[in-house]
Amino acid sequence: MSEPARRTSVPPLIVTQDNSFWFDGVREGRLLIQRCTGCGTLRQPPGPACPSCRSFGWDTLESSRRATLHSYTVVHRPQDSAFTYPLAIGLADLEEGIRLVADITGVDPADLVIGMPLEVAFTEHAHGEVLPQLRPREESA
């Protein structure tokens, strides 16, 4: 008998033809960024056409996964069994010049500071999906 599904209000991910490469990369531990082959514009989240030149051509660039905290919020309510509270959610500037929204782990929310160095890791979330997660980055000397 299989284990019952965890009760959560978190909707399942919607994987489409336009974003499947991104979810495939995340499952492999890689953060892929969509890049327009017409003008070189990077875009996140992925989409069918470049917002700058309207080209449908694209390839990917693998992110260094190095980031800086741009902004954040701390969620206390409503609580869902899929998360641990308080839940810090960050908007991070990736080295490549785009932003990513993800949960923040490994630091007390009271210790978050705008501009702090972060890195992207990957973790299993609700419904068994793997998603990016931000955590403090140790600076090398």
C-alpha positions in Angstrom: 0.0 0.0 0.0 1.4 3.4 -1.0 1.8 6.3 1.4 -1.0 8.8 1.3 -0.3 12.1 -0.4 0.6 15.0 1.9 -2.4 17.3 2.3 -1.4 20.7 1.1 -3.0 23.8 -0.5 0.1 24.2 -2.7 -0.9 23.6 -6.3 1.1 21.2 -8.4 3.6 22.7 -10.8 2.5 23.5 -14.3 5.1 22.3 -16.7 4.7 23.4 -20.3 6.6 23.2 -23.6 8.0 26.6 -22.8 9.4 25.8 -19.3 10.1 22.1 -19.3 13.8 22.6 -19.9 14.0 24.6 -16.7 12.3 22.0 -14.5 14.4 19.2 -16.2 17.6 21.2 -15.4 16.5 21.8 -11.7 15.9 18.0 -11.3 19.5 17.5 -12.5 20.9 20.1 -10.1 21.4 22.8 -12.8 19.9 26.3 -12.9 19.3 27.0 -16.6 18.5 30.5 -17.9 16.7 31.1 -21.1 18.7 33.3 -23.6 17.3 34.9 -26.8 19.4 33.8 -29.8 18.3 37.0 -31.6 19.5 39.7 -29.1 21.0 37.8 -26.2 18.5 38.9 -23.6 18.2 36.6 -20.6 14.8 35.8 -19.2 13.3 34.3 -16.1 10.7 33.0 -15.9 11.0 31.2 -19.3 8.6 32.2 -22.0 7.9 31.6 -25.7 9.1 34.9 -27.1 11.8 37.4 -26.2 10.3 40.5 -24.5 13.0 42.7 -26.1 13.0 41.7 -29.8 10.0 39.2 -30.0 12.2 36.4 -31.4 11.1 32.9 -30.8 14.7 31.6 -31.0 16.4 30.7 -27.7 19.1 28.6 -26.1 20.2 28.3 -22.4 23.0 29.5 -20.2 23.9 27.6 -17.0 23.9 29.8 -14.0 26.8 30.0 -11.6 24.1 29.8 -8.9 25.7 32.8 -7.1 23.3 35.5 -6.0 22.8 38.5 -3.8 19.7 39.1 -1.7 17.7 41.9 -3.4 14.5 41.7 -1.2 12.6 39.3 1.0 9.5 38.7 3.0 8.8 36.4 5.9 5.5 34.5 5.9 4.0 33.4 9.2 0.4 32.7 8.1 -1.5 31.0 6.7 0.5 27.9 7.5 0.6 24.9 5.2 2.1 21.5 6.0 4.4 21.7 3.0 6.5 24.4 4.6 8.4 25.2 7.8 7.5 28.6 9.5 8.5 31.3 9.7 9.1 31.0 5.9 11.5 33.4 4.3 11.1 34.0 0.6 13.7 35.9 -1.3 14.1 37.9 -4.5 17.8 37.3 -5.5 19.9 39.0 -8.1 21.8 36.2 -9.9 25.3 37.0 -11.2 24.1 36.6 -14.7 21.8 39.7 -14.3 18.4 38.2 -13.8 16.3 37.7 -10.6 15.0 34.5 -9.0 12.3 34.1 -6.4 12.8 31.2 -4.0 12.5 30.1 -0.4 15.5 31.0 1.8 17.0 28.3 4.1 20.0 28.1 6.4 19.6 31.4 8.1 17.3 32.8 10.7 14.9 35.3 9.0 15.9 37.9 11.6 19.5 37.7 10.3 18.6 38.4 6.6 20.3 41.5 5.2 19.7 43.0 1.8 22.9 42.5 -0.2 23.9 39.3 1.6 25.6 36.7 -0.6 23.5 33.7 -1.4 23.7 30.6 -3.5 21.1 28.5 -5.2 20.6 25.0 -4.0 17.8 22.5 -4.8 15.4 20.7 -2.6 12.2 18.7 -2.7 9.0 20.6 -2.2 5.3 19.7 -2.1 4.2 17.0 -4.4 7.7 15.6 -4.6 8.9 18.3 -7.1 12.4 19.7 -6.9 12.8 23.5 -6.9 15.5 26.1 -6.3 16.2 27.3 -2.8 18.4 30.1 -1.6 20.9 29.7 1.2 23.8 31.8 2.5 26.9 31.6 0.4 30.3 31.1 2.1 32.7 33.6 0.6 36.1 32.1 -0.3 39.1 33.9 1.1 
